[in-house]
Amino acid sequence: MTSLILEAEILCEKVGTRLTDPRRRVLTLLAAAKKPLKAYDLIAKAGADGGAVKPPTVYRALDFLCQIGVVHRIK
């Protein structure tokens, strides 16, 4: 899991952006999952520790992670 975060950080540097906390959190949840997760599964898991996470935050993080090629969308 740590190598995936490191890979994402390196890719972010290459494109001139950064792996923000929400992006990192979504990526960490995806990496820890044993199966593909839907956006609303991520919203529920991200908010499980008491920190509310709004759907647009998760969708933006997912879009960004797809754009840099760290995750992909299953249709």
FILUMKOL-673190 format. One record per atom (N, C-alpha, C): residue number from 1; residue in one letter; atom name; z, y, x. Coordinates in nm, 3 decimals. Example, Ala and Ser with C-alpha at 12.3 -4.5 7.8 and 13.67 -1.06 7.14 Angstrom:
<atoms>
+------+------+------+---------+---------+---------+
! roro ! doti ! ropa !      c3 !      c2 !      c1 !
+------+------+------+---------+---------+---------+
!    1 !    A !    N !   0.780 !  -0.569 !   1.319 !
!    1 !    A !   CA !   0.780 !  -0.450 !   1.230 !
!    1 !    A !    C !   0.780 !  -0.330 !   1.320 !
!    2 !    S !    N !   0.708 !  -0.225 !   1.285 !
!    2 !    S !   CA !   0.714 !  -0.106 !   1.367 !
!    2 !    S !    C !   0.787 !   0.003 !   1.290 !
+------+------+------+---------+---------+---------+
</atoms>
This chain:
<atoms>
+------+------+------+---------+---------+---------+
! roro ! doti ! ropa !      c3 !      c2 !      c1 !
+------+------+------+---------+---------+---------+
!    1 !    M !    N !   0.000 !  -0.119 !   0.082 !
!    1 !    M !   CA !   0.000 !   0.000 !   0.000 !
!    1 !    M !    C !   0.000 !   0.125 !   0.087 !
!    2 !    T !    N !   0.076 !   0.128 !   0.192 !
!    2 !    T !   CA !   0.083 !   0.244 !   0.279 !
!    2 !    T !    C !  -0.052 !   0.273 !   0.343 !
!    3 !    S !    N !  -0.126 !   0.168 !   0.378 !
!    3 !    S !   CA !  -0.256 !   0.189 !   0.440 !
!    3 !    S !    C !  -0.354 !   0.256 !   0.343 !
!    4 !    L !    N !  -0.340 !   0.227 !   0.215 !
!    4 !    L !   CA !  -0.426 !   0.292 !   0.115 !
!    4 !    L !    C !  -0.395 !   0.441 !   0.106 !
!    5 !    I !    N !  -0.268 !   0.476 !   0.111 !
!    5 !    I !   CA !  -0.229 !   0.617 !   0.109 !
!    5 !    I !    C !  -0.282 !   0.686 !   0.234 !
!    6 !    L !    N !  -0.267 !   0.622 !   0.348 !
!    6 !    L !   CA !  -0.317 !   0.678 !   0.473 !
!    6 !    L !    C !  -0.468 !   0.697 !   0.468 !
!    7 !    E !    N !  -0.538 !   0.597 !   0.416 !
!    7 !    E !   CA !  -0.684 !   0.607 !   0.402 !
!    7 !    E !    C !  -0.722 !   0.725 !   0.312 !
!    8 !    A !    N !  -0.650 !   0.742 !   0.203 !
!    8 !    A !   CA !  -0.677 !   0.853 !   0.112 !
!    8 !    A !    C !  -0.650 !   0.987 !   0.180 !
!    9 !    E !    N !  -0.544 !   0.996 !   0.259 !
!    9 !    E !   CA !  -0.515 !   1.120 !   0.330 !
!    9 !    E !    C !  -0.626 !   1.154 !   0.430 !
!   10 !    I !    N !  -0.676 !   1.054 !   0.499 !
!   10 !    I !   CA !  -0.785 !   1.074 !   0.594 !
!   10 !    I !    C !  -0.911 !   1.121 !   0.523 !
!   11 !    L !    N !  -0.942 !   1.057 !   0.411 !
!   11 !    L !   CA !  -1.060 !   1.097 !   0.333 !
!   11 !    L !    C !  -1.045 !   1.240 !   0.281 !
!   12 !    C !    N !  -0.925 !   1.275 !   0.240 !
!   12 !    C !   CA !  -0.900 !   1.412 !   0.191 !
!   12 !    C !    C !  -0.925 !   1.514 !   0.302 !
!   13 !    E !    N !  -0.876 !   1.483 !   0.421 !
!   13 !    E !   CA !  -0.900 !   1.574 !   0.534 !
!   13 !    E !    C !  -1.048 !   1.592 !   0.560 !
!   14 !    K !    N !  -1.123 !   1.483 !   0.550 !
!   14 !    K !   CA !  -1.268 !   1.489 !   0.576 !
!   14 !    K !    C !  -1.340 !   1.579 !   0.477 !
!   15 !    V !    N !  -1.294 !   1.580 !   0.352 !
!   15 !    V !   CA !  -1.361 !   1.663 !   0.251 !
!   15 !    V !    C !  -1.294 !   1.799 !   0.234 !
!   16 !    G !    N !  -1.191 !   1.825 !   0.314 !
!   16 !    G !   CA !  -1.128 !   1.957 !   0.312 !
!   16 !    G !    C !  -1.033 !   1.981 !   0.196 !
!   17 !    T !    N !  -0.968 !   1.876 !   0.152 !
!   17 !    T !   CA !  -0.870 !   1.889 !   0.044 !
!   17 !    T !    C !  -0.745 !   1.813 !   0.084 !
!   18 !    R !    N !  -0.651 !   1.798 !  -0.009 !
!   18 !    R !   CA !  -0.530 !   1.724 !   0.027 !
!   18 !    R !    C !  -0.488 !   1.630 !  -0.085 !
!   19 !    L !    N !  -0.409 !   1.534 !  -0.046 !
!   19 !    L !   CA !  -0.355 !   1.437 !  -0.140 !
!   19 !    L !    C !  -0.226 !   1.495 !  -0.197 !
!   20 !    T !    N !  -0.238 !   1.562 !  -0.310 !
!   20 !    T !   CA !  -0.123 !   1.627 !  -0.372 !
!   20 !    T !    C !  -0.024 !   1.523 !  -0.424 !
!   21 !    D !    N !   0.095 !   1.568 !  -0.460 !
!   21 !    D !   CA !   0.196 !   1.475 !  -0.511 !
!   21 !    D !    C !   0.149 !   1.398 !  -0.634 !
!   22 !    P !    N !   0.090 !   1.463 !  -0.734 !
!   22 !    P !   CA !   0.042 !   1.386 !  -0.849 !
!   22 !    P !    C !  -0.066 !   1.283 !  -0.810 !
!   23 !    R !    N !  -0.155 !   1.320 !  -0.722 !
!   23 !    R !   CA !  -0.259 !   1.227 !  -0.678 !
!   23 !    R !    C !  -0.196 !   1.109 !  -0.604 !
!   24 !    R !    N !  -0.102 !   1.140 !  -0.517 !
!   24 !    R !   CA !  -0.033 !   1.037 !  -0.441 !
!   24 !    R !    C !   0.042 !   0.942 !  -0.535 !
!   25 !    R !    N !   0.108 !   0.999 !  -0.634 !
!   25 !    R !   CA !   0.185 !   0.917 !  -0.728 !
!   25 !    R !    C !   0.095 !   0.822 !  -0.807 !
!   26 !    V !    N !  -0.017 !   0.873 !  -0.855 !
!   26 !    V !   CA !  -0.112 !   0.788 !  -0.929 !
!   26 !    V !    C !  -0.166 !   0.679 !  -0.838 !
!   27 !    L !    N !  -0.201 !   0.713 !  -0.717 !
!   27 !    L !   CA !  -0.254 !   0.614 !  -0.624 !
!   27 !    L !    C !  -0.148 !   0.509 !  -0.590 !
!   28 !    T !    N !  -0.025 !   0.551 !  -0.572 !
!   28 !    T !   CA !   0.083 !   0.457 !  -0.544 !
!   28 !    T !    C !   0.104 !   0.360 !  -0.660 !
!   29 !    L !    N !   0.100 !   0.411 !  -0.781 !
!   29 !    L !   CA !   0.114 !   0.325 !  -0.899 !
!   29 !    L !    C !   0.000 !   0.225 !  -0.910 !
!   30 !    L !    N !  -0.121 !   0.271 !  -0.884 !
!   30 !    L !   CA !  -0.236 !   0.182 !  -0.888 !
!   30 !    L !    C !  -0.227 !   0.075 !  -0.781 !
!   31 !    A !    N !  -0.185 !   0.114 !  -0.662 !
!   31 !    A !   CA !  -0.175 !   0.019 !  -0.551 !
!   31 !    A !    C !  -0.068 !  -0.086 !  -0.577 !
!   32 !    A !    N !   0.038 !  -0.049 !  -0.646 !
!   32 !    A !   CA !   0.148 !  -0.142 !  -0.673 !
!   32 !    A !    C !   0.119 !  -0.235 !  -0.791 !
!   33 !    A !    N !   0.021 !  -0.200 !  -0.872 !
!   33 !    A !   CA !  -0.009 !  -0.279 !  -0.992 !
!   33 !    A !    C !  -0.077 !  -0.410 !  -0.954 !
!   34 !    K !    N !  -0.048 !  -0.510 !  -1.030 !
!   34 !    K !   CA !  -0.109 !  -0.642 !  -1.009 !
!   34 !    K !    C !  -0.241 !  -0.657 !  -1.085 !
!   35 !    K !    N !  -0.271 !  -0.557 !  -1.168 !
!   35 !    K !   CA !  -0.392 !  -0.560 !  -1.250 !
!   35 !    K !    C !  -0.442 !  -0.417 !  -1.269 !
!   36 !    P !    N !  -0.565 !  -0.401 !  -1.315 !
!   36 !    P !   CA !  -0.615 !  -0.266 !  -1.342 !
!   36 !    P !    C !  -0.529 !  -0.197 !  -1.448 !
!   37 !    L !    N !  -0.513 !  -0.067 !  -1.434 !
!   37 !    L !   CA !  -0.432 !   0.010 !  -1.528 !
!   37 !    L !    C !  -0.517 !   0.113 !  -1.599 !
!   38 !    K !    N !  -0.487 !   0.135 !  -1.726 !
!   38 !    K !   CA !  -0.549 !   0.242 !  -1.803 !
!   38 !    K !    C !  -0.473 !   0.370 !  -1.776 !
!   39 !    A !    N !  -0.535 !   0.482 !  -1.806 !
!   39 !    A !   CA !  -0.473 !   0.612 !  -1.781 !
!   39 !    A !    C !  -0.338 !   0.623 !  -1.852 !
!   40 !    Y !    N !  -0.332 !   0.576 !  -1.976 !
!   40 !    Y !   CA !  -0.205 !   0.589 !  -2.049 !
!   40 !    Y !    C !  -0.098 !   0.494 !  -1.996 !
!   41 !    D !    N !  -0.138 !   0.383 !  -1.934 !
!   41 !    D !   CA !  -0.041 !   0.298 !  -1.864 !
!   41 !    D !    C !   0.019 !   0.375 !  -1.745 !
!   42 !    L !    N !  -0.068 !   0.447 !  -1.676 !
!   42 !    L !   CA !  -0.021 !   0.528 !  -1.562 !
!   42 !    L !    C !   0.071 !   0.640 !  -1.608 !
!   43 !    I !    N !   0.037 !   0.702 !  -1.719 !
!   43 !    I !   CA !   0.121 !   0.810 !  -1.772 !
!   43 !    I !    C !   0.260 !   0.756 !  -1.804 !
!   44 !    A !    N !   0.266 !   0.641 !  -1.866 !
!   44 !    A !   CA !   0.395 !   0.581 !  -1.901 !
!   44 !    A !    C !   0.474 !   0.543 !  -1.776 !
!   45 !    K !    N !   0.407 !   0.483 !  -1.678 !
!   45 !    K !   CA !   0.477 !   0.443 !  -1.555 !
!   45 !    K !    C !   0.521 !   0.564 !  -1.474 !
!   46 !    A !    N !   0.438 !   0.665 !  -1.467 !
!   46 !    A !   CA !   0.472 !   0.784 !  -1.389 !
!   46 !    A !    C !   0.589 !   0.860 !  -1.451 !
!   47 !    G !    N !   0.601 !   0.854 !  -1.582 !
!   47 !    G !   CA !   0.710 !   0.923 !  -1.650 !
!   47 !    G !    C !   0.834 !   0.838 !  -1.669 !
!   48 !    A !    N !   0.831 !   0.715 !  -1.621 !
!   48 !    A !   CA !   0.943 !   0.622 !  -1.643 !
!   48 !    A !    C !   1.071 !   0.666 !  -1.574 !
!   49 !    D !    N !   1.060 !   0.743 !  -1.468 !
!   49 !    D !   CA !   1.181 !   0.784 !  -1.395 !
!   49 !    D !    C !   1.236 !   0.918 !  -1.445 !
!   50 !    G !    N !   1.188 !   0.961 !  -1.559 !
!   50 !    G !   CA !   1.240 !   1.084 !  -1.619 !
!   50 !    G !    C !   1.155 !   1.206 !  -1.596 !
!   51 !    G !    N !   1.058 !   1.199 !  -1.505 !
!   51 !    G !   CA !   0.969 !   1.312 !  -1.480 !
!   51 !    G !    C !   0.846 !   1.302 !  -1.569 !
!   52 !    A !    N !   0.838 !   1.387 !  -1.667 !
!   52 !    A !   CA !   0.726 !   1.382 !  -1.762 !
!   52 !    A !    C !   0.595 !   1.412 !  -1.690 !
!   53 !    V !    N !   0.494 !   1.334 !  -1.724 !
!   53 !    V !   CA !   0.361 !   1.353 !  -1.667 !
!   53 !    V !    C !   0.264 !   1.368 !  -1.783 !
!   54 !    K !    N !   0.186 !   1.473 !  -1.780 !
!   54 !    K !   CA !   0.093 !   1.500 !  -1.889 !
!   54 !    K !    C !  -0.041 !   1.431 !  -1.863 !
!   55 !    P !    N !  -0.109 !   1.389 !  -1.969 !
!   55 !    P !   CA !  -0.236 !   1.319 !  -1.953 !
!   55 !    P !    C !  -0.338 !   1.391 !  -1.865 !
!   56 !    P !    N !  -0.358 !   1.522 !  -1.879 !
!   56 !    P !   CA !  -0.459 !   1.586 !  -1.792 !
!   56 !    P !    C !  -0.429 !   1.570 !  -1.643 !
!   57 !    T !    N !  -0.303 !   1.565 !  -1.607 !
!   57 !    T !   CA !  -0.266 !   1.548 !  -1.467 !
!   57 !    T !    C !  -0.313 !   1.413 !  -1.416 !
!   58 !    V !    N !  -0.290 !   1.310 !  -1.494 !
!   58 !    V !   CA !  -0.331 !   1.175 !  -1.453 !
!   58 !    V !    C !  -0.483 !   1.164 !  -1.452 !
!   59 !    Y !    N !  -0.549 !   1.217 !  -1.553 !
!   59 !    Y !   CA !  -0.696 !   1.211 !  -1.557 !
!   59 !    Y !    C !  -0.758 !   1.286 !  -1.439 !
!   60 !    R !    N !  -0.704 !   1.400 !  -1.405 !
!   60 !    R !   CA !  -0.756 !   1.475 !  -1.289 !
!   60 !    R !    C !  -0.735 !   1.397 !  -1.159 !
!   61 !    A !    N !  -0.617 !   1.337 !  -1.146 !
!   61 !    A !   CA !  -0.589 !   1.258 !  -1.026 !
!   61 !    A !    C !  -0.685 !   1.140 !  -1.017 !
!   62 !    L !    N !  -0.707 !   1.071 !  -1.128 !
!   62 !    L !   CA !  -0.799 !   0.958 !  -1.129 !
!   62 !    L !    C !  -0.942 !   1.002 !  -1.095 !
!   63 !    D !    N !  -0.986 !   1.113 !  -1.153 !
!   63 !    D !   CA !  -1.121 !   1.164 !  -1.122 !
!   63 !    D !    C !  -1.134 !   1.194 !  -0.973 !
!   64 !    F !    N !  -1.033 !   1.259 !  -0.918 !
!   64 !    F !   CA !  -1.036 !   1.294 !  -0.776 !
!   64 !    F !    C !  -1.040 !   1.167 !  -0.690 !
!   65 !    L !    N !  -0.954 !   1.071 !  -0.720 !
!   65 !    L !   CA !  -0.949 !   0.948 !  -0.641 !
!   65 !    L !    C !  -1.080 !   0.870 !  -0.651 !
!   66 !    C !    N !  -1.147 !   0.878 !  -0.764 !
!   66 !    C !   CA !  -1.280 !   0.817 !  -0.779 !
!   66 !    C !    C !  -1.382 !   0.891 !  -0.693 !
!   67 !    Q !    N !  -1.375 !   1.022 !  -0.693 !
!   67 !    Q !   CA !  -1.471 !   1.103 !  -0.617 !
!   67 !    Q !    C !  -1.464 !   1.075 !  -0.467 !
!   68 !    I !    N !  -1.343 !   1.055 !  -0.415 !
!   68 !    I !   CA !  -1.334 !   1.030 !  -0.270 !
!   68 !    I !    C !  -1.352 !   0.882 !  -0.238 !
!   69 !    G !    N !  -1.365 !   0.797 !  -0.341 !
!   69 !    G !   CA !  -1.397 !   0.658 !  -0.321 !
!   69 !    G !    C !  -1.280 !   0.565 !  -0.294 !
!   70 !    V !    N !  -1.160 !   0.608 !  -0.327 !
!   70 !    V !   CA !  -1.042 !   0.524 !  -0.303 !
!   70 !    V !    C !  -1.019 !   0.427 !  -0.419 !
!   71 !    V !    N !  -1.054 !   0.469 !  -0.539 !
!   71 !    V !   CA !  -1.044 !   0.381 !  -0.657 !
!   71 !    V !    C !  -1.177 !   0.389 !  -0.731 !
!   72 !    H !    N !  -1.197 !   0.298 !  -0.824 !
!   72 !    H !   CA !  -1.317 !   0.304 !  -0.906 !
!   72 !    H !    C !  -1.282 !   0.277 !  -1.051 !
!   73 !    R !    N !  -1.367 !   0.325 !  -1.137 !
!   73 !    R !   CA !  -1.347 !   0.311 !  -1.281 !
!   73 !    R !    C !  -1.409 !   0.180 !  -1.328 !
!   74 !    I !    N !  -1.335 !   0.110 !  -1.410 !
!   74 !    I !   CA !  -1.386 !  -0.012 !  -1.471 !
!   74 !    I !    C !  -1.429 !   0.023 !  -1.612 !
!   75 !    K !    N !  -1.552 !  -0.010 !  -1.645 !
!   75 !    K !   CA !  -1.605 !   0.024 !  -1.778 !
!   75 !    K !    C !  -1.611 !  -0.099 !  -1.864 !
+------+------+------+---------+---------+---------+
</atoms>
